[in-house]
C-alpha cells in the first residue's frame, strides 16, 4: 500500500509542480511520460527510484538545452541578466536540494528516497518550463 502512495506521490509532484501554468499541466511532457511508463514497468521501490533518477537527469539535460536556446536569442544585456538569474537559480536549487535531503533524512521507509527525487524533479522541471516559456514568447513577438 505504501508503494502505491509513493507511485502516486511521485507522479503528482512531477505533473503538478508549483509554477507550472494550467495550460502546461494539460500537456504531458515526454520526460514525464517516460517516467510514468518506467514506473508502470517496475513499480518496486528500487525501480521507482531508478525511474525518478532517470527523469531528473533528463529534466536537467532539457534545462541546459532550453537555457542554451534562449541564451542564443537574447541581446547582450538580457543575456547577462539571464546568466545572473540562472546562477542565482542554481544557488536556490542547491539549497532546496539540501533542505529536501535534510527534511526526509529521518523518515522511515525506502519509498521516501523516490519521493525526495520527485521533489527535486519538480524544481528542475519548473525552471525548464519557465525557460521554454521565455523561448515561446520570443517566437510570438
Order of alpha helices (4+ residues) and beta strands (2+ residues): alpha-alpha-alpha-alpha-alpha-alpha
